[in-house]
Amino acid sequence: MKHINIKVTGKVQGVFFRASTKAVADQMGIKGFVKNEKDGSVYIEAEAEPVILDAFIDWCKEGPEKSVVDGVEINDGELKSFRNFEVVKKNLLW
């Protein structure tokens, strides 16, 4: 099991990126969350086996139909043992 943090930049808000990410993550058995960031990017934390995460990263580089992904930044993180994959609707710090 591996944990990664992903930052996706480009036209990734307002194009169902979060909902599509959850659908793909659920289908692949990935646990974690996805949320919009104030800077217009999308932030994802994901946990799964490395081979599954590799396929998920490939999907993130494409995104849903109406998105335009300019960049995907990936960093390893510590396992948090998420129980499911969630869309975080609001950032309470904004």
FIVEXSE-685990 format. One record per residue: x, y, z of N, C-alpha, C, CB in turn; residue number from 0; chain. Coordinates in pm, whole numbers, always signed. Each point is the difference from the previous one (the first is absolute). Glycine has a CB too. Layout:
N
pt n_xx X	n_yy Y	n_zz Z	ca_xx X	ca_yy Y	ca_zz Z	c_xx X	c_yy Y	c_zz Z	cb_xx X	cb_yy Y	cb_zz Z	n NUM	chain A
...
***
This chain:
94
pt n_xx +85	n_yy -118	n_zz +0	ca_xx -85	ca_yy +118	ca_zz +0	c_xx +89	c_yy +124	c_zz +0	cb_xx -185	cb_yy -124	cb_zz +123	n 0	chain A
pt n_xx +143	n_yy +225	n_zz -199	ca_xx +79	ca_yy +122	ca_zz -14	c_xx -93	c_yy +121	c_zz +7	cb_xx +172	cb_yy -122	cb_zz -142	n 1	chain A
pt n_xx -121	n_yy +234	n_zz +191	ca_xx -75	ca_yy +127	ca_zz +7	c_xx +70	c_yy +102	c_zz -88	cb_xx -80	cb_yy -50	cb_zz +236	n 2	chain A
pt n_xx +1	n_yy +117	n_zz -320	ca_xx +55	ca_yy +110	ca_zz -81	c_xx -89	c_yy +123	c_zz +11	cb_xx +103	cb_yy -165	cb_zz -159	n 3	chain A
pt n_xx -39	n_yy +280	n_zz +146	ca_xx -69	ca_yy +129	ca_zz -7	c_xx +15	c_yy +49	c_zz -143	cb_xx +43	cb_yy +55	cb_zz +248	n 4	chain A
pt n_xx -153	n_yy -12	n_zz -308	ca_xx +0	ca_yy +41	ca_zz -140	c_xx -57	c_yy +141	c_zz -12	cb_xx -25	cb_yy -241	cb_zz -75	n 5	chain A
pt n_xx +94	n_yy +326	n_zz +2	ca_xx -53	ca_yy +134	ca_zz -30	c_xx -16	c_yy +8	c_zz -152	cb_xx +113	cb_yy +108	cb_zz +206	n 6	chain A
pt n_xx -236	n_yy -81	n_zz -249	ca_xx -30	ca_yy +7	ca_zz -143	c_xx -30	c_yy +145	c_zz -34	cb_xx -90	cb_yy -239	cb_zz -4	n 7	chain A
pt n_xx +161	n_yy +293	n_zz -95	ca_xx -20	ca_yy +138	ca_zz -41	c_xx -52	c_yy +7	c_zz -143	cb_xx +181	cb_yy +73	cb_zz +157	n 8	chain A
pt n_xx -241	n_yy +40	n_zz -189	ca_xx -59	ca_yy +21	ca_zz -132	c_xx -145	c_yy +40	c_zz +16	cb_xx +157	cb_yy -168	cb_zz -104	n 9	chain A
pt n_xx -238	n_yy +138	n_zz +2	ca_xx -144	ca_yy +26	ca_zz +11	c_xx -61	c_yy -124	c_zz +64	cb_xx -4	cb_yy +154	cb_zz -207	n 10	chain A
pt n_xx +7	n_yy -155	n_zz +341	ca_xx -41	ca_yy -120	ca_zz +73	c_xx -109	c_yy +28	c_zz +104	cb_xx +230	cb_yy -90	cb_zz -35	n 11	chain A
pt n_xx -279	n_yy +213	n_zz +40	ca_xx -114	ca_yy +30	ca_zz +86	c_xx -117	c_yy +40	c_zz -89	cb_xx +152	cb_yy +74	cb_zz +192	n 12	chain A
pt n_xx -272	n_yy -115	n_zz -152	ca_xx -119	ca_yy +30	ca_zz -78	c_xx -19	c_yy -92	c_zz -119	cb_xx +26	cb_yy +234	cb_zz +71	n 13	chain A
pt n_xx +47	n_yy -346	n_zz -73	ca_xx -9	ca_yy -96	ca_zz -112	c_xx -26	c_yy -143	c_zz +52	cb_xx +157	cb_yy +146	cb_zz -137	n 14	chain A
pt n_xx -214	n_yy -156	n_zz +257	ca_xx -32	ca_yy -129	ca_zz +63	c_xx +124	c_yy -84	c_zz +29	cb_xx -219	cb_yy +5	cb_zz -117	n 15	chain A
pt n_xx +333	n_yy +63	n_zz +142	ca_xx +124	ca_yy -74	ca_zz +28	c_xx -12	c_yy -78	c_zz +130	cb_xx +131	cb_yy +175	cb_zz -122	n 16	chain A
pt n_xx -183	n_yy -112	n_zz +227	ca_xx -11	ca_yy -70	ca_zz +129	c_xx -93	c_yy -120	c_zz -9	cb_xx +44	cb_yy +216	cb_zz +118	n 17	chain A
pt n_xx -161	n_yy -197	n_zz -176	ca_xx -97	ca_yy -110	ca_zz -10	c_xx +56	c_yy -113	c_zz -86	cb_xx -189	cb_yy +164	cb_zz +26	n 18	chain A
pt n_xx +255	n_yy -130	n_zz -135	ca_xx +60	ca_yy -102	ca_zz -87	c_xx +113	c_yy -72	c_zz +71	cb_xx -61	cb_yy +136	cb_zz -200	n 19	chain A
pt n_xx +140	n_yy -63	n_zz +278	ca_xx +110	ca_yy -60	ca_zz +76	c_xx -55	c_yy -102	c_zz +100	cb_xx +137	cb_yy +210	cb_zz -27	n 20	chain A
pt n_xx -245	n_yy -173	n_zz +96	ca_xx -61	ca_yy -93	ca_zz +96	c_xx -50	c_yy -125	c_zz -72	cb_xx -66	cb_yy +193	cb_zz +148	n 21	chain A
pt n_xx +1	n_yy -177	n_zz -261	ca_xx -53	ca_yy -116	ca_zz -74	c_xx +113	c_yy -94	c_zz -41	cb_xx -191	cb_yy +140	cb_zz -84	n 22	chain A
pt n_xx +301	n_yy -83	n_zz +34	ca_xx +114	ca_yy -82	ca_zz -42	c_xx +66	c_yy -66	c_zz +121	cb_xx +37	cb_yy +152	cb_zz -197	n 23	chain A
pt n_xx -19	n_yy -76	n_zz +304	ca_xx +62	ca_yy -54	ca_zz +122	c_xx -84	c_yy -114	c_zz +58	cb_xx +101	cb_yy +225	cb_zz +48	n 24	chain A
pt n_xx -233	n_yy -206	n_zz -44	ca_xx -88	ca_yy -106	ca_zz +52	c_xx +10	c_yy -125	c_zz -87	cb_xx -157	cb_yy +175	cb_zz +93	n 25	chain A
pt n_xx +161	n_yy -156	n_zz -223	ca_xx +9	ca_yy -112	ca_zz -93	c_xx +131	c_yy -77	c_zz +18	cb_xx -144	cb_yy +126	cb_zz -163	n 26	chain A
pt n_xx +251	n_yy -53	n_zz +195	ca_xx +132	ca_yy -61	ca_zz +13	c_xx +30	c_yy -47	c_zz +143	cb_xx +77	cb_yy +145	cb_zz -187	n 27	chain A
pt n_xx -166	n_yy -114	n_zz +281	ca_xx +22	ca_yy -40	ca_zz +139	c_xx +98	c_yy +89	c_zz +75	cb_xx -48	cb_yy -230	cb_zz -70	n 28	chain A
pt n_xx +62	n_yy +353	n_zz +25	ca_xx +92	ca_yy +96	ca_zz +62	c_xx -72	c_yy +71	c_zz +115	cb_xx +125	cb_yy +32	cb_zz -219	n 29	chain A
pt n_xx -54	n_yy -10	n_zz +328	ca_xx -54	ca_yy +71	ca_zz +116	c_xx +69	c_yy +136	c_zz +10	cb_xx -49	cb_yy -218	cb_zz +122	n 30	chain A
pt n_xx -25	n_yy +319	n_zz -70	ca_xx +58	ca_yy +132	ca_zz +17	c_xx -103	c_yy +109	c_zz -19	cb_xx +217	cb_yy -88	cb_zz -77	n 31	chain A
pt n_xx -174	n_yy +201	n_zz +19	ca_xx -93	ca_yy +110	ca_zz -25	c_xx +49	c_yy +89	c_zz -113	cb_xx -70	cb_yy -6	cb_zz +241	n 32	chain A
pt n_xx -22	n_yy +89	n_zz -291	ca_xx +32	ca_yy +99	ca_zz -103	c_xx -68	c_yy +130	c_zz +40	cb_xx +22	cb_yy -177	cb_zz -182	n 33	chain A
pt n_xx +47	n_yy +290	n_zz +158	ca_xx -60	ca_yy +131	ca_zz +31	c_xx +56	c_yy +107	c_zz -91	cb_xx -33	cb_yy -70	cb_zz +239	n 34	chain A
pt n_xx -48	n_yy +174	n_zz -259	ca_xx +46	ca_yy +118	ca_zz -74	c_xx +86	c_yy +85	c_zz +92	cb_xx -207	cb_yy -3	cb_zz -146	n 35	chain A
pt n_xx +308	n_yy +66	n_zz +88	ca_xx +85	ca_yy +92	ca_zz +75	c_xx -29	c_yy +143	c_zz -45	cb_xx +180	cb_yy -178	cb_zz +25	n 36	chain A
pt n_xx -148	n_yy +273	n_zz +62	ca_xx -27	ca_yy +140	ca_zz -27	c_xx +74	c_yy +50	c_zz -124	cb_xx -35	cb_yy +34	cb_zz +245	n 37	chain A
pt n_xx +150	n_yy -93	n_zz -276	ca_xx +80	ca_yy +44	ca_zz -115	c_xx -51	c_yy -55	c_zz -134	cb_xx +195	cb_yy +13	cb_zz +153	n 38	chain A
pt n_xx -308	n_yy -86	n_zz -150	ca_xx -58	ca_yy -53	ca_zz -124	c_xx +43	c_yy -143	c_zz -31	cb_xx -5	cb_yy +231	cb_zz -82	n 39	chain A
pt n_xx +92	n_yy -287	n_zz +164	ca_xx +45	ca_yy -138	ca_zz -22	c_xx -94	c_yy -96	c_zz +73	cb_xx +240	cb_yy +77	cb_zz -24	n 40	chain A
pt n_xx -218	n_yy -206	n_zz +1	ca_xx -70	ca_yy -106	ca_zz +72	c_xx +105	c_yy -80	c_zz +77	cb_xx -188	cb_yy -13	cb_zz -175	n 41	chain A
pt n_xx +159	n_yy -14	n_zz +303	ca_xx +91	ca_yy -74	ca_zz +86	c_xx -61	c_yy -135	c_zz +34	cb_xx +93	cb_yy +216	cb_zz +95	n 42	chain A
pt n_xx -14	n_yy -321	n_zz -109	ca_xx -46	ca_yy -137	ca_zz +24	c_xx +98	c_yy -69	c_zz +93	cb_xx -113	cb_yy -9	cb_zz -226	n 43	chain A
pt n_xx +60	n_yy -64	n_zz +324	ca_xx +80	ca_yy -94	ca_zz +76	c_xx -57	c_yy -137	c_zz -30	cb_xx +56	cb_yy +169	cb_zz +185	n 44	chain A
pt n_xx +30	n_yy -263	n_zz -222	ca_xx -46	ca_yy -132	ca_zz -44	c_xx +86	c_yy -110	c_zz +60	cb_xx -86	cb_yy +101	cb_zz -212	n 45	chain A
pt n_xx +19	n_yy -211	n_zz +249	ca_xx +70	ca_yy -118	ca_zz +55	c_xx -48	c_yy -125	c_zz -72	cb_xx +24	cb_yy +113	cb_zz +225	n 46	chain A
pt n_xx +72	n_yy -191	n_zz -270	ca_xx -28	ca_yy -128	ca_zz -66	c_xx +134	c_yy -68	c_zz -26	cb_xx -215	cb_yy +88	cb_zz -109	n 47	chain A
pt n_xx +210	n_yy -203	n_zz +42	ca_xx +123	ca_yy -66	ca_zz -42	c_xx +67	c_yy +85	c_zz -108	cb_xx -97	cb_yy -231	cb_zz +56	n 48	chain A
pt n_xx +231	n_yy +231	n_zz -61	ca_xx +71	ca_yy +85	ca_zz -96	c_xx -45	c_yy -15	c_zz -145	cb_xx +191	cb_yy -14	cb_zz +153	n 49	chain A
pt n_xx -218	n_yy -106	n_zz -199	ca_xx -39	ca_yy -19	ca_zz -141	c_xx -136	c_yy +66	c_zz -27	cb_xx +129	cb_yy -217	cb_zz -7	n 50	chain A
pt n_xx -218	n_yy +214	n_zz +104	ca_xx -130	ca_yy +66	ca_zz -15	c_xx +18	c_yy +152	c_zz +0	cb_xx -116	cb_yy -195	cb_zz +114	n 51	chain A
pt n_xx +202	n_yy +245	n_zz -26	ca_xx +26	ca_yy +144	ca_zz +4	c_xx +62	c_yy +49	c_zz -130	cb_xx +29	cb_yy -14	cb_zz +247	n 52	chain A
pt n_xx +56	n_yy -67	n_zz -309	ca_xx +59	ca_yy +38	ca_zz -129	c_xx -108	c_yy +21	c_zz -105	cb_xx +209	cb_yy -129	cb_zz +58	n 53	chain A
pt n_xx -306	n_yy +39	n_zz -62	ca_xx -111	ca_yy +13	ca_zz -95	c_xx -85	c_yy +123	c_zz +33	cb_xx -3	cb_yy -252	cb_zz -32	n 54	chain A
pt n_xx -17	n_yy +278	n_zz +160	ca_xx -77	ca_yy +116	ca_zz +45	c_xx +70	c_yy +130	c_zz -40	cb_xx -92	cb_yy -134	cb_zz +193	n 55	chain A
pt n_xx +223	n_yy +138	n_zz -177	ca_xx +78	ca_yy +118	ca_zz -41	c_xx -16	c_yy +24	c_zz -150	cb_xx +166	cb_yy -41	cb_zz +187	n 56	chain A
pt n_xx -162	n_yy -67	n_zz -264	ca_xx -21	ca_yy +14	ca_zz -145	c_xx -135	c_yy +64	c_zz -29	cb_xx +145	cb_yy -202	cb_zz -41	n 57	chain A
pt n_xx -249	n_yy +160	n_zz +115	ca_xx -132	ca_yy +59	ca_zz -19	c_xx +2	c_yy +148	c_zz +38	cb_xx -109	cb_yy -223	cb_zz +44	n 58	chain A
pt n_xx +176	n_yy +257	n_zz +67	ca_xx +7	ca_yy +139	ca_zz +45	c_xx +64	c_yy +90	c_zz -105	cb_xx +14	cb_yy -81	cb_zz +236	n 59	chain A
pt n_xx +80	n_yy +28	n_zz -312	ca_xx +67	ca_yy +78	ca_zz -104	c_xx -94	c_yy +33	c_zz -115	cb_xx +216	cb_yy -109	cb_zz +62	n 60	chain A
pt n_xx -323	n_yy +33	n_zz -77	ca_xx -101	ca_yy +24	ca_zz -103	c_xx -120	c_yy +74	c_zz +58	cb_xx +75	cb_yy -206	cb_zz -122	n 61	chain A
pt n_xx -126	n_yy +156	n_zz +234	ca_xx -118	ca_yy +59	ca_zz +63	c_xx -127	c_yy -29	c_zz -77	cb_xx +146	cb_yy +179	cb_zz +91	n 62	chain A
pt n_xx -258	n_yy -122	n_zz -43	ca_xx -126	ca_yy -20	ca_zz -70	c_xx -4	c_yy +78	c_zz -132	cb_xx -113	cb_yy -37	cb_zz +221	n 63	chain A
pt n_xx +11	n_yy +11	n_zz -298	ca_xx -10	ca_yy +51	ca_zz -137	c_xx +21	c_yy +151	c_zz -16	cb_xx -154	cb_yy -184	cb_zz -37	n 64	chain A
pt n_xx +96	n_yy +264	n_zz +125	ca_xx +6	ca_yy +146	ca_zz -17	c_xx +120	c_yy +65	c_zz +66	cb_xx -245	cb_yy -3	cb_zz -12	n 65	chain A
pt n_xx +327	n_yy -73	n_zz +81	ca_xx +117	ca_yy +57	ca_zz +67	c_xx +116	c_yy +16	c_zz -97	cb_xx -74	cb_yy -105	cb_zz +216	n 66	chain A
pt n_xx +167	n_yy +195	n_zz -178	ca_xx +126	ca_yy +16	ca_zz -73	c_xx +110	c_yy -4	c_zz +106	cb_xx -106	cb_yy +139	cb_zz -190	n 67	chain A
pt n_xx +174	n_yy -254	n_zz +200	ca_xx +103	ca_yy -17	ca_zz +102	c_xx +133	c_yy +53	c_zz -53	cb_xx -120	cb_yy -203	cb_zz +93	n 68	chain A
pt n_xx +175	n_yy +301	n_zz -20	ca_xx +130	ca_yy +57	ca_zz -37	c_xx +114	c_yy -69	c_zz +73	cb_xx -111	cb_yy +219	cb_zz -42	n 69	chain A
pt n_xx +85	n_yy -263	n_zz +166	ca_xx +107	ca_yy -63	ca_zz +77	c_xx -54	c_yy -89	c_zz +110	cb_xx +144	cb_yy +195	cb_zz -51	n 70	chain A
pt n_xx -64	n_yy -296	n_zz +85	ca_xx -34	ca_yy -91	ca_zz +110	c_xx +126	c_yy -17	c_zz +84	cb_xx -179	cb_yy -122	cb_zz -137	n 71	chain A
pt n_xx +170	n_yy +166	n_zz +263	ca_xx +114	ca_yy -10	ca_zz +93	c_xx -32	c_yy -109	c_zz +100	cb_xx +60	cb_yy +247	cb_zz -27	n 72	chain A
pt n_xx +32	n_yy -341	n_zz +44	ca_xx -23	ca_yy -115	ca_zz +87	c_xx +109	c_yy -6	c_zz +107	cb_xx -112	cb_yy -126	cb_zz -188	n 73	chain A
pt n_xx +68	n_yy +109	n_zz +313	ca_xx +92	ca_yy -17	ca_zz +111	c_xx -45	c_yy -116	c_zz +86	cb_xx +55	cb_yy +246	cb_zz -1	n 74	chain A
pt n_xx +42	n_yy -325	n_zz +50	ca_xx -33	ca_yy -109	ca_zz +91	c_xx -38	c_yy +60	c_zz +136	cb_xx +157	cb_yy -159	cb_zz -122	n 75	chain A
pt n_xx -245	n_yy +89	n_zz +192	ca_xx -41	ca_yy +43	ca_zz +133	c_xx -10	c_yy -120	c_zz +93	cb_xx -123	cb_yy +196	cb_zz -98	n 76	chain A
pt n_xx +87	n_yy -169	n_zz +223	ca_xx -16	ca_yy -107	ca_zz +98	c_xx -140	c_yy -58	c_zz -9	cb_xx +167	cb_yy +110	cb_zz +151	n 77	chain A
pt n_xx -177	n_yy -241	n_zz -135	ca_xx -130	ca_yy -66	ca_zz -3	c_xx -91	c_yy +56	c_zz +109	cb_xx +107	cb_yy -208	cb_zz -92	n 78	chain A
pt n_xx -232	n_yy +235	n_zz +55	ca_xx -99	ca_yy +51	ca_zz +95	c_xx -114	c_yy -98	c_zz +19	cb_xx +59	cb_yy +233	cb_zz -65	n 79	chain A
pt n_xx -56	n_yy -344	n_zz -8	ca_xx -103	ca_yy -105	ca_zz +11	c_xx -141	c_yy +55	c_zz -17	cb_xx +152	cb_yy -125	cb_zz +152	n 80	chain A
pt n_xx -174	n_yy +198	n_zz -262	ca_xx -134	ca_yy +49	ca_zz -31	c_xx -94	c_yy -119	c_zz -16	cb_xx +96	cb_yy +206	cb_zz -112	n 81	chain A
pt n_xx -224	n_yy -185	n_zz +145	ca_xx -98	ca_yy -108	ca_zz -11	c_xx -74	c_yy +2	c_zz -133	cb_xx -25	cb_yy +7	cb_zz +247	n 82	chain A
pt n_xx +20	n_yy +110	n_zz -311	ca_xx -69	ca_yy +12	ca_zz -129	c_xx +60	c_yy +118	c_zz -77	cb_xx -214	cb_yy -99	cb_zz +96	n 83	chain A
pt n_xx +152	n_yy +136	n_zz -207	ca_xx +46	ca_yy +115	ca_zz -77	c_xx -109	c_yy +104	c_zz +2	cb_xx +147	cb_yy -144	cb_zz -150	n 84	chain A
pt n_xx -112	n_yy +265	n_zz +190	ca_xx -100	ca_yy +105	ca_zz +17	c_xx +33	c_yy +125	c_zz -82	cb_xx -44	cb_yy -88	cb_zz +229	n 85	chain A
pt n_xx -62	n_yy +158	n_zz -267	ca_xx +13	ca_yy +133	ca_zz -59	c_xx -16	c_yy +99	c_zz +114	cb_xx -89	cb_yy -73	cb_zz -229	n 86	chain A
pt n_xx +191	n_yy +155	n_zz +252	ca_xx -8	ca_yy +105	ca_zz +102	c_xx -62	c_yy +121	c_zz -67	cb_xx +204	cb_yy -88	cb_zz +129	n 87	chain A
pt n_xx -321	n_yy +128	n_zz -81	ca_xx -77	ca_yy +106	ca_zz -67	c_xx +54	c_yy +138	c_zz +28	cb_xx -198	cb_yy -145	cb_zz +15	n 88	chain A
pt n_xx +235	n_yy +174	n_zz +110	ca_xx +45	ca_yy +135	ca_zz +34	c_xx +126	c_yy -6	c_zz +83	cb_xx -236	cb_yy +83	cb_zz -6	n 89	chain A
pt n_xx +322	n_yy +14	n_zz -19	ca_xx +120	ca_yy +14	ca_zz +82	c_xx -35	c_yy +101	c_zz +110	cb_xx +160	cb_yy -54	cb_zz -196	n 90	chain A
pt n_xx -161	n_yy +10	n_zz +320	ca_xx -41	ca_yy +86	ca_zz +111	c_xx +99	c_yy +114	c_zz +25	cb_xx -114	cb_yy -196	cb_zz +100	n 91	chain A
pt n_xx +230	n_yy +192	n_zz -163	ca_xx +99	ca_yy +106	ca_zz +21	c_xx -20	c_yy +119	c_zz -92	cb_xx +159	cb_yy -175	cb_zz +73	n 92	chain A
pt n_xx -249	n_yy +164	n_zz -171	ca_xx -19	ca_yy +112	ca_zz -94	c_xx -81	c_yy +108	c_zz +64	cb_xx +13	cb_yy -154	cb_zz -193	n 93	chain A
***
